[in-house]
Amino acid sequence: MPSPRQASQRHPEPETRLERQLRQSAAEALAELPAHCDRGTKKNSQGYRETWTGCKLHADVNDCCLPLSVALTAASLHDSQVAIPLLKLTGERVNYLYDLMDAAYDAKPIYEVSRSRGRVPIIDKNGRGREVIPLAPHEAARRRERTVAERFNSRLKEEFGGDTVMVRGAQKVRLHLMFGIIALFADQLLKLIS
């Protein structure tokens, strides 16, 4: 146990990006995120590491597979760092009830923002090395709707050029992907109408 002198000399822990985003607007939080091209690594569904060089697109998608908000960041940025700005941005555009996310977004500030805006956060628990408590049955049933986001990502990559970006620089990559997103939005809207 530290002595009283050592305890008084401790420095407060620096504020995390998620804590800072609680008081920032969506535009301020997005402006703070790195958007340069770099190297990203992620485990795929089979547990193998995938590595790529470039950027990462984050999308907030509704139940009809229509993108509501998107953000382009550096490939090395963790997905949770974009959640709060996208929650705020989407909340300014549409009214909705649930925030469905995977275990990468299991962080207290993300729950706070979701609840403060009158929504129900349904986020898979990240065990962080311990046993994971499963979602309640009604939450698990609603959580299965998240496959729409995976379908959006798949369609953007395979059908609308998201996998074959051959330009350099974040602005050019963003423009290339936005054309694909506009085309995907129009295609999905036509499918819903007919």
N, C-alpha and C positions, 0 to 999 in steps of 0.2 A: 504494500500500500504506500502511495507517495506521501511524503511529508507535507505539512500545510504550506511550506514555502514552495515546494515543487508544484503543488496543485495551483497555487496562485500565479505561477509563471507559465502555465500552459497557455498556448495560443488557441483561440477558437478555430474550429475546423472551417476551412474555406467553404463557401456556398457552392453547391453543385449546380450544374447547368439546369437540371430539372427544377430545383428549388428557385432558381432565378427566373425560369420560364413561367412560374406561377403568377408573378406580378407583371410580366411583360405582355405586350400585345402580340398577336400572331405574327405581324410583320416584323416587329423587333426581334422576336425569337428566331424567325427564319433567317433574318439578315445576319445573325450571329453564327449560324451553322456553316461549317466549311463546305464549299461547293467545288473545290478543285478535283482534278482527276488523280487518283492514287490507287493503292492496292487494297483490296478487300478480301476477307476470308470468312467463310460461313460453313457450318455443318449442314449437309443435305439431309433428306429424310431417311437415308440409310445410315447416317452417322459418319459419313466420310467428309473430309474437308474439301471445299471447293474454293479456289482462289481466282480472282480476276483483277484486271487493271481497268480503271475507268471511274464511273460514277454509279450512284444508286438512286433509283426512283422510288419514292414512297407515295402511295396512293390511298386515299380514303374513298371507299366504294360503297354504294348503297346496295340494297337487296336485289335490285334489277341489273346489277353489274354496270351501273353508270358511275364514272369517276366524279366525285364531288370536289375533292381538293388533291393537289399533287405537289410534291417538293422534290427537287433534285439536290443531292448532297454528295460529299466525298464517299467513296466506296468503303473507307475504313470506319465511318461513323456508325455507331450502334443504332439500331432501329428505334429504341426507346427514346432517343434524344429528339426525335421528330414528332413523337406522338402528341405532346401538348400543343405545339403550334397547329398541327393538323386538326386536333379536336376543336380548338378555338376558331380556326378558319372555317371549318365545315359548319360549326354551330352558328356562325354569322350568316350562312347561306341557306340552311334548311333546318327544320325542326325534326328531331328524331329521338328515339327512346333508349336505344342500347348502343354501347361501345363494345364491340367484339374484338378481342385481341388474343394473340398467343402468349406463351410464357415469357417471351423476351420483354414484354411490356409490364411485367409484374413489379410495379414500383409505387410506393405510397403517393408521390405527387400526381401520378397519372390517375389514380383512383380519386384523389381530391378534386381535380379539375372536372372529371366526369360527373361526380356527385354534385358538385357546386353548380353545375349547369342543368341539374334535374334529370340526369340520365342514369341508367343502370350499367355499371361496368361489369362485363363478363369476360374475365381475363384468366387464362390458364395459370395455375400456380407454378412458380419456379421453385423446385425443391431445394436448390442450392446445396446439394449433397445430402439432403435429408429426405424422408418419406414425404411424398406429395399427397395432400388431401384432395380427392377428386371433387369436381364441381357437383352441385346439387343436380338431381335429374332434370328439373325444369331449365336450369342454366345450361346443362350439357345439350339439351335438345335445341335451345336457341343458339348455342355456340356452333353447332353444325352448319349454321347459315354462313359461317365465315368462309366456306369453300368458294363463295362468290368472289372473294378477293383473290384467291388463288387462280380461279378461272380468268379473272381480269388480267393478272400478271402473265398467265400462259398465253392468252390471246394477243396481248400487246407484243410479247416476244416473238411468237410464231407467225402471226398473221399480219401484224402491223409494223414490222421492222425494228422492234425493240432489241432484238438479238443481233442485229447486223448493223450497228451504228459504226460508220466508217469516217467520222469527223473527229477533229481534235478540239479540245477546249470545252469548258462547261457550258458556255452560252450556245455553242453550235449543237452540242449534245442535247441540251434542253429544247432547242428549236426542233430538232429532228424528232425527239420523243413526243413533243406537243402535237406535231402533225399526226403522228400515229394515234395519240389519245383522241384527237378530234375525230379522226376517221373511225376509230373504235366506238366512240360515243354515238356518232351518226348511225353506224351499222347496228349497234345495240338498240337504239331508239326505233329504227325501222323494224327490227324484229319484234319489239314490244307492241308497236302499232298494228302490225299485220297479224 
